[in-house]
Amino acid sequence: MGNIDDINNLDKLNNIDEIDKNLLKQVSNLEKIPVGAYNIRKNGQGIKRNTTANIDIVTKTDKQGIDIIVLENTKNESIHIPVIISESGLTDVVYNDFHIGANADVTIIAGCGIHNNSSSDSQHDGIHSFYLEENAKVKYVEKHYGDGNGSGEKILNPKTIIHLKKGSTLEMETVQIKGVDSTTRETDAFIGDDANLLISEKIMTHNKQIAKTIFNVELNGENSSTHVSSRSIAEGNSYQEFVSNIDGNNKSFGHVECDAIIMNNAKVVAIPKISANHVESNLVHEAAIGKIAGEQLTKLMTLGLTEKEAEEQIISGFLK
């Protein structure tokens, strides 16, 4: 019997090559088969799955996708659900529903990586719905990545639908740093009493890439809250659009901030809308778009960096 590293080697998965391994590493930090519950999807098909005593993963019968069921009081467990696409010209649509039991506290690592070396577009649309019971807590990490030298586009359109019951918390981190030609990321959230939604997104675009983000948050419960933070860098001739709609329908607090660095001939648009529909709804929106400040570059260059190295340092720090 081999050691645990041999048993969990990614080579144990069916039809996995070096391209696939790189995609898994980029979107889920996986260099071996993960511990705990997981479902790994490649080119529109599930290739490996594991469940635990507290977490079940069930294939949908009416459409492509899975139901992830986390029992109440489940603590310190993780769920990995990466999607990789290496088949050019494929359009993959998947519906994943997460049912999180009361008082559970879990981490979910998602994400999609596309490798495209052809002239045909490759696309993944993931629709994720979260249903958190009372006092449940989820940390959800979703990374998007593209590579390949073909002229065909790498397209990702994630949609997230969030239902938070009393006292529950969802912390969502989304990252798009490299290689995605076109994306529309939409989030619809419905927040109950004493529930909290935390969203942090980081986006980098270059060449002619397009990235659009739409946040629709309804603060329906008493003492409900949300904090949405978007940090982005637009280079080349790329285009970014950030739209936020926050409705304070009860005694609630909402804070949205959009902070973007623009370079070359890129364009960034921020469209905020906050609607206070209750006398005790407190909503704040902040947006800042601009180029890298000259004094920042000068300061780093006095330390011996070239202008390009100084820019890279600033960009790296901005997206941390």
C-alpha positions as CSV (number, residue, x, y, z in Angstrom):
1,M,0.0,0.0,0.0
2,G,1.4,3.4,-1.0
3,N,1.7,6.4,1.2
4,I,-1.1,9.1,1.4
5,D,0.6,11.3,-1.3
6,D,0.6,8.4,-3.8
7,I,-3.0,7.5,-3.0
8,N,-4.1,11.2,-3.5
9,N,-2.0,11.8,-6.6
10,L,-4.0,13.6,-9.3
11,D,-2.8,10.9,-11.7
12,K,-5.3,8.6,-10.1
13,L,-8.1,10.6,-11.8
14,N,-9.3,9.4,-15.1
15,N,-8.0,11.3,-18.2
16,I,-6.1,13.9,-16.4
17,D,-3.1,15.4,-18.1
18,E,-0.6,18.2,-17.3
19,I,-2.9,20.9,-18.7
20,D,-5.7,19.7,-16.4
21,K,-3.4,19.6,-13.4
22,N,-2.4,23.3,-14.1
23,L,-6.1,24.3,-14.3
24,L,-6.9,22.6,-11.1
25,K,-4.0,24.2,-9.3
26,Q,-4.9,27.7,-10.6
27,V,-8.6,27.6,-9.7
28,S,-8.6,25.5,-6.5
29,N,-5.0,25.3,-5.4
30,L,-5.2,21.5,-5.9
31,E,-2.0,19.6,-6.4
32,K,-3.5,16.3,-5.2
33,I,-6.9,14.9,-4.6
34,P,-8.5,16.9,-1.8
35,V,-9.5,15.5,1.6
36,G,-13.2,15.7,2.4
37,A,-16.1,16.1,0.1
38,Y,-15.4,17.0,-3.6
39,N,-16.8,16.8,-7.1
40,I,-14.4,17.4,-10.0
41,R,-15.9,18.2,-13.4
42,K,-14.1,18.1,-16.7
43,N,-15.5,19.0,-20.1
44,G,-19.1,18.8,-19.0
45,Q,-18.8,15.5,-17.1
46,G,-18.1,14.5,-13.5
47,I,-14.9,12.5,-13.2
48,K,-14.4,12.0,-9.5
49,R,-16.6,12.5,-6.4
50,N,-16.3,11.9,-2.7
51,T,-18.8,12.5,0.2
52,T,-18.5,12.4,3.9
53,A,-20.7,11.4,6.8
54,N,-21.9,15.0,7.1
55,I,-21.8,16.2,3.4
56,D,-23.6,14.5,0.6
57,I,-23.3,15.3,-3.1
58,V,-26.2,14.2,-5.4
59,T,-26.4,14.4,-9.1
60,K,-29.5,16.3,-10.4
61,T,-32.0,14.3,-12.4
62,D,-33.7,17.2,-14.2
63,K,-30.7,19.2,-15.4
64,Q,-26.9,19.3,-15.3
65,G,-25.5,19.9,-11.9
66,I,-25.4,18.7,-8.3
67,D,-27.1,19.2,-4.9
68,I,-24.6,19.7,-2.0
69,I,-26.3,18.9,1.3
70,V,-24.5,19.8,4.5
71,L,-26.0,18.5,7.7
72,E,-26.7,20.8,10.6
73,N,-23.9,21.3,13.1
74,T,-21.2,20.3,10.6
75,K,-18.0,22.0,11.5
76,N,-14.5,22.4,10.0
77,E,-15.2,20.5,6.8
78,S,-14.4,21.5,3.2
79,I,-16.0,21.0,-0.2
80,H,-14.1,21.3,-3.5
81,I,-16.1,21.6,-6.7
82,P,-13.7,22.7,-9.5
83,V,-14.6,22.8,-13.1
84,I,-12.0,22.5,-15.9
85,I,-12.5,22.7,-19.6
86,S,-9.8,21.7,-22.1
87,E,-12.1,20.7,-25.0
88,S,-12.3,23.6,-27.5
89,G,-15.7,24.7,-28.7
90,L,-17.5,23.3,-25.6
91,T,-20.3,25.3,-23.9
92,D,-20.9,23.9,-20.4
93,V,-23.9,24.9,-18.2
94,V,-24.2,23.6,-14.7
95,Y,-26.7,24.2,-11.8
96,N,-25.3,23.6,-8.3
97,D,-27.5,24.0,-5.2
98,F,-26.0,24.2,-1.7
99,H,-28.2,23.3,1.2
100,I,-26.4,24.3,4.4
101,G,-27.9,23.0,7.7
102,A,-28.4,25.1,10.9
103,N,-25.2,26.0,12.8
104,A,-22.9,24.4,10.2
105,D,-19.6,26.1,9.4
106,V,-17.9,25.0,6.2
107,T,-15.6,26.2,3.4
108,I,-16.4,25.7,-0.3
109,I,-13.7,26.0,-2.9
110,A,-15.1,26.4,-6.4
111,G,-13.8,27.9,-9.6
112,C,-13.4,27.2,-13.3
113,G,-10.4,27.0,-15.6
114,I,-10.5,27.0,-19.4
115,H,-7.7,26.0,-21.7
116,N,-8.3,26.9,-25.3
117,N,-5.8,26.5,-28.2
118,S,-8.3,26.6,-31.0
119,S,-10.3,29.2,-33.0
120,S,-13.6,28.1,-31.4
121,D,-14.9,29.7,-28.2
122,S,-15.1,27.7,-25.0
123,Q,-17.6,28.7,-22.3
124,H,-18.8,27.7,-18.8
125,D,-21.9,29.1,-17.2
126,G,-22.3,28.1,-13.6
127,I,-25.5,28.9,-11.6
128,H,-24.9,28.4,-7.9
129,S,-27.8,28.8,-5.4
130,F,-27.1,28.9,-1.6
131,Y,-29.7,28.2,1.0
132,L,-28.3,28.8,4.5
133,E,-30.3,27.8,7.5
134,E,-30.3,29.7,10.8
135,N,-26.8,30.5,12.2
136,A,-25.0,28.7,9.4
137,K,-21.7,30.0,8.1
138,V,-20.0,29.5,4.8
139,K,-16.8,30.7,3.3
140,Y,-17.1,30.4,-0.5
141,V,-14.0,30.9,-2.8
142,E,-14.5,31.1,-6.5
143,K,-11.5,31.6,-8.9
144,H,-11.6,32.0,-12.7
145,Y,-8.7,31.5,-15.0
146,G,-8.0,31.0,-18.7
147,D,-5.0,30.0,-20.8
148,G,-4.1,28.7,-24.2
149,N,-2.9,30.4,-27.4
150,G,-5.9,30.0,-29.7
151,S,-7.9,32.8,-31.1
152,G,-11.1,31.3,-29.7
153,E,-12.4,33.1,-26.6
154,K,-12.5,31.8,-23.0
155,I,-15.9,32.8,-21.6
156,L,-17.2,32.5,-18.1
157,N,-20.6,33.6,-16.8
158,P,-21.1,32.7,-13.2
159,K,-24.4,33.5,-11.4
160,T,-24.9,33.2,-7.7
161,I,-28.2,33.3,-5.8
162,I,-28.0,33.6,-2.1
163,H,-30.7,33.0,0.6
164,L,-29.6,33.8,4.2
165,K,-31.8,32.9,7.1
166,K,-31.6,34.4,10.6
167,G,-28.1,34.7,12.0
168,S,-26.4,33.1,9.0
169,T,-23.3,34.4,7.2
170,L,-21.9,33.9,3.7
171,E,-18.4,35.2,3.0
172,M,-17.7,35.1,-0.8
173,E,-14.3,35.7,-2.4
174,T,-14.2,35.9,-6.2
175,V,-11.0,36.2,-8.2
176,Q,-10.4,36.7,-11.9
177,I,-6.7,37.5,-12.5
178,K,-5.8,36.1,-15.9
179,G,-6.9,34.9,-19.3
180,V,-10.7,35.3,-19.3
181,D,-11.8,37.1,-22.5
182,S,-15.4,37.8,-21.5
183,T,-17.4,37.4,-18.3
184,T,-20.7,38.6,-16.8
185,R,-20.8,37.9,-13.0
186,E,-24.2,38.3,-11.4
187,T,-25.1,37.9,-7.7
188,D,-28.7,38.1,-6.3
189,A,-28.9,38.0,-2.5
190,F,-31.8,38.0,-0.1
191,I,-30.7,38.7,3.5
192,G,-32.8,37.7,6.6
193,D,-32.8,38.8,10.2
194,D,-29.3,39.3,11.7
195,A,-27.7,37.7,8.6
196,N,-24.6,39.0,7.0
197,L,-23.2,38.9,3.4
198,L,-19.5,39.7,2.8
199,I,-18.3,39.9,-0.8
200,S,-14.8,40.6,-2.0
201,E,-14.0,40.5,-5.7
202,K,-10.7,41.0,-7.5
203,I,-10.5,41.4,-11.3
204,M,-7.8,42.0,-13.7
205,T,-8.4,42.5,-17.5
206,H,-6.1,43.2,-20.4
207,N,-6.0,43.3,-24.2
208,K,-9.7,43.5,-25.3
209,Q,-11.2,41.6,-22.4
210,I,-14.6,42.5,-21.0
211,A,-15.7,42.0,-17.4
212,K,-19.1,42.9,-16.0
213,T,-20.2,42.5,-12.4
214,I,-23.8,43.0,-11.2
215,F,-24.7,42.8,-7.5
216,N,-28.4,42.9,-6.4
217,V,-28.8,42.7,-2.6
218,E,-32.1,42.9,-0.7
219,L,-31.6,43.6,3.0
220,N,-35.0,42.3,4.1
221,G,-34.3,41.2,7.7
222,E,-34.0,43.3,10.8
223,N,-30.3,44.0,11.5
224,S,-29.3,42.4,8.1
225,S,-26.1,43.7,6.6
226,T,-23.8,43.5,3.6
227,H,-20.3,44.7,2.7
228,V,-19.3,44.4,-1.0
229,S,-15.8,45.3,-2.0
230,S,-14.6,45.3,-5.6
231,R,-10.9,45.9,-6.5
232,S,-9.9,45.8,-10.2
233,I,-7.2,46.7,-12.7
234,A,-8.0,47.3,-16.3
235,E,-5.1,47.3,-18.8
236,G,-4.8,47.5,-22.6
237,N,-8.1,48.1,-24.4
238,S,-10.2,46.2,-21.9
239,Y,-13.5,47.2,-20.5
240,Q,-15.0,46.7,-17.0
241,E,-18.4,47.5,-15.7
242,F,-19.4,47.4,-12.0
243,V,-23.2,47.6,-11.2
244,S,-24.5,47.5,-7.6
245,N,-28.1,47.6,-6.5
246,I,-28.6,47.6,-2.7
247,D,-32.1,47.7,-1.2
248,G,-32.5,48.5,2.5
249,N,-36.0,47.1,3.2
250,N,-35.6,46.9,7.0
251,K,-33.3,48.2,9.8
252,S,-30.1,47.3,8.0
253,F,-26.6,48.3,7.0
254,G,-25.0,48.1,3.6
255,H,-21.6,49.3,2.4
256,V,-20.4,49.0,-1.2
257,E,-17.0,50.1,-2.4
258,C,-15.5,49.9,-5.9
259,D,-11.8,50.7,-6.4
260,A,-10.2,50.5,-9.8
261,I,-6.9,51.3,-11.4
262,I,-7.1,52.2,-15.1
263,M,-4.1,51.9,-17.5
264,N,-3.4,52.4,-21.2
265,N,-6.7,52.7,-23.2
266,A,-8.9,50.7,-20.9
267,K,-12.3,51.9,-19.7
268,V,-14.0,51.3,-16.3
269,V,-17.7,52.2,-15.5
270,A,-19.2,52.1,-12.0
271,I,-23.0,52.3,-11.7
272,P,-24.1,52.5,-8.0
273,K,-27.7,52.4,-6.8
274,I,-28.7,52.4,-3.2
275,S,-32.3,52.5,-2.1
276,A,-33.2,53.1,1.5
277,N,-36.8,51.9,1.9
278,H,-36.8,51.9,5.7
279,V,-36.1,54.8,8.1
280,E,-33.4,52.7,9.8
281,S,-31.6,51.5,6.7
282,N,-28.1,52.9,6.5
283,L,-26.5,52.5,3.1
284,V,-23.1,53.7,1.8
285,H,-21.5,53.6,-1.6
286,E,-17.9,54.5,-2.5
287,A,-16.3,54.4,-5.9
288,A,-12.8,55.5,-7.0
289,I,-11.4,55.0,-10.5
290,G,-8.0,56.4,-11.6
291,K,-4.5,55.7,-12.8
292,I,-1.6,54.8,-10.6
293,A,-0.5,57.8,-8.7
294,G,2.8,59.3,-9.9
295,E,4.1,59.7,-6.3
296,Q,3.6,56.0,-5.8
297,L,5.8,55.2,-8.8
298,T,8.4,57.8,-7.8
299,K,8.7,56.5,-4.3
300,L,9.4,52.9,-5.4
301,M,11.7,54.0,-8.2
302,T,13.9,55.8,-5.6
303,L,14.3,52.4,-4.0
304,G,15.9,51.1,-7.2
305,L,13.0,49.7,-9.1
306,T,12.4,50.5,-12.8
307,E,9.1,52.1,-13.7
308,K,7.7,48.7,-14.9
309,E,8.9,46.9,-11.8
310,A,7.2,49.7,-9.7
311,E,4.0,49.3,-11.6
312,E,4.1,45.5,-11.0
313,Q,4.6,46.0,-7.3
314,I,1.7,48.4,-7.0
315,I,-0.6,46.1,-9.0
316,S,0.4,43.1,-7.0
317,G,-0.3,44.9,-3.7
318,F,-3.5,46.3,-4.9
319,L,-5.0,42.9,-5.7
320,K,-3.9,41.2,-2.4
